[in-house]
């Protein structure tokens, strides 16, 4: 017997829709979308049975009703960049804790990075992890495979066995491939198979130069009782002469480190785009954080746009000419084979300035950047240069953070941060946020998700975009408790998550 779900009395929101209405789900797919103020379940049930009768569904089939009480129903979010630390680092995160965190964050699909122990370098290992995740019955999981075998930097032979339908993304995330020739070889194989190459763009000869400065800063931080994410206890007196001097030394060391890491990102971003063009593959620049790298992506996209205009002006205009309320709702780059460029930014890079206190001392890779860089990220989100928002969820134990491990926990705060900063503070259209977190990553990954449209997968999130809440990491489902948003009041809360039409999370 078919399983039928009806979510009504909702505000329906996706990249092309913002209207009151209801959604009818049958057997894990969206069957119909009703637009209008449907608050009476009996009337709507009759309409639903009429629609189901067209499919030959017995009129006695029961319908599972969910009253959204006027909250926003949106396609579940899709995160192209998470670290689940599984296998081998389950003290930081495991599949159960990570998938619960994703569900609490409103994510219907996540893409896991391969920098685990051992490194995920085979299709067999990736498929095993995906099966284990599916058995948990929460958020869907795609497991990426490394660009070089075991992150060795030389061998790409394992890519010969990777197929797009099982692993759509390959990456060396956590590091970059240091040798351009090897990267070109990996990208060429990816181009032939239609795989996305997600690049942690960091020149591996420059990156290590920043480590001594970070180590110096961390040592001083420990000496004055500061945590590894930049804060002290209630008794810490920043005005004390000795503490003030220590803070100046910390900030100077980290500024030097961050300048080196900015150069490392910019050099590698340009290189990776050039290599992808030569290899004729789709390159996805992960966690872009500098104005220079943003501009490199923009120029590459503009060049592609000009080429498409020359090839077919009418189709190019139709594809890219989408404006609403002064914002450009640009479609994401095509997913078929051939050279294309896409990129992501993180909630913490769009929200926080790395020269402000205490965020200059909040260690993450890439580092939090200057206000000029942050503004460049916001502008790139507005004009369509940035395709998606990804969390780069990177959980660590508190001991690891105390030792200077870079990275933040991000799945459970992402919607609140993005809604607060983009929609509430910077007047982004909510449909643009839905596009960045749902429709655009779905298109990049080739998924039938991300839109409130008949036939699409019924991965759905209900949010309250106006609810204020205070971040308390002790309540996270994730094992990682390090977040730069601790104690911060955010606007926008995930209330429910449906996976294939099943209610799997309720806050």
ABEGO torsion letter per residue (X at the ends): XBBBBBBBGBBBBBAABBBBEBBBBBGGBBABBBBEBBABAAAAAAAAAAAAAAAGBBAABBBBBBBAGGBBBBBBBBBABBBAGOBGAAAABBAAAAAAAAAAAGBABBBBBABBOBBBABAAAAAAAAAAAAAAGBBBBBBBBBABBGGAGABAAAAAABBAAABABBBABGBBBABAAAAAAAAAAAAAAGBBBBBBBBBAAAAAAAAAAAAAAAAAAAAAGBBAAGBBBAABBAABAAAAAAAAAAAAAAAAAAAAAAAAAAAAAAAAAAAAAAAGBBBBBBGBABAAAAAAAAAAAAAAAAAAAAABAAAAAAAABBBBGGBBBBBBBBABBEBBBBBBBBAAAAABBAABOAAAABBBOBBBBBAAAAAAAAAAAAAGABABBBAGBBBBBAAAAAAGBBEBBAAAAAAAAAAAAAAAAAGBBAAAAAAAAAAAAAAAAGBBBGBBBBGBBBBBBBBBAABBBBBBAAABABABABBAABGBBBBEBBABBBBGGBBABBX
